[in-house]
Every structure is written in structure tokens, then in C-alpha cells.
Amino acid sequence: MEVGQCLRGKSLCLATAESCTGGWIAKCLTDVAGSSEWFERGFVTYSNQAKMEMLGVKAETLNRYGAVSEAVVAEMAAGALAHSRAQVAVAVSGIAGPGGGTPDKPVGRVWLAWQVKDRPYRTERLQLSGDRENVRRQAVARALEGVLDVCHRF
């Protein structure tokens, strides 16, 4: 996998912080033999309580912006770095459907964040289409593309 080659080539380790993808990003990474060289750990924080307990996401941030927001994924990425030995983190939160959407946050809305330790984070908002499986699959693909981009820029 190209992500692993890039991370290994730069002596970087990755941590994931996942909500709507439920560990799928980590699964894709660990499908690669030898991934323990560059994949440090994954956090599956589906509930708000888990986001707070495992990643240090602030209750105030969740209450003010909701779990599917730029502010929350930024705190998730920072928390993944703070609670691991990784130098790179990716975080994702979204509404995969089929229910749970609102006019402000429709089904298919996904926020992603990438951060390199001691550097500013980068976020991206997606509006994906399809059923639950397709929304999640597209979110995983974009998350991995973003990791590769961050790695190449390191």
C-alpha cells in the first residue's frame, strides 16, 4: 500500500480516530503485511462519551458544534496524537445514514481531519451520496488519500 510505503520511508507512524467509519480505516491499513512498522493504533470512538474519554474531545465542543463538525474532528486528530506515539493522525466523523440527517447536516455529511504532530491540522468537509456502505467506503478512501497527501508534504 502506497500509504504505508510513504510513512515507512519517512519513519512516521499513523494513528486513526474514527467514528462513522467504525474502524474501517484501521482495517484497511492493517490488511497490509508489515503495517506494524507504520501504523501505531486506532481509536474507534463512535459515541460522544468515547470521543471525550479516549481522545479528550471537549464536551463544550460537542455541545456547541455537534459530533459531525470541523471542530470535533480537529480535536479527535489532536487527541489521537496526544494519546499515541504516532506523528500523523487522521480523524473522521459523519452521518452515514440512512437516518440521522438534518437540514443542516444531511446524510452523507462527513468531516475529516489530518494532523502531523506539532503542525496545524487540515480539515475537509464532504457531502457524499449513496447508501450507508457507499458513504463509509468513500470516507475511508478520502481519509487514506489525505494521509498520503500529508505524508508526501512532510
CORJO-V217187 format. One line per field, one symbol per residue. phi: phi as a letter, one per 20 degrees, with the letter a starting at -180 (. if undefined). psi: psi as a letter, one per 30 degrees, with the letter a starting at -180 (. if undefined). Layout:
BEGIN
phi: ???
psi: ???
END
This chain:
BEGIN
phi: .fgffffffdldddcdcddfelnffffffefegnfffcdeacdddfeffffffedmffgfffffdnfebgffffffffffffdbdfdccccbbadenfdnfcgfcfgnfcdcccbdgmcfeccbddcecofggfffffffgfgfffffffffef
psi: keeeeeeefghkkkkkjkdffhgeeeeeeffkkgffffjelkkjieleeeeeeffgkkeeeeeefleileeeeeeeeeeeefgaglfkkkkkkajfafaflleeilkfkkkkkkkkkglklklkkljllaaeeeeeeeeeeeeeeeeeeeeef.
END
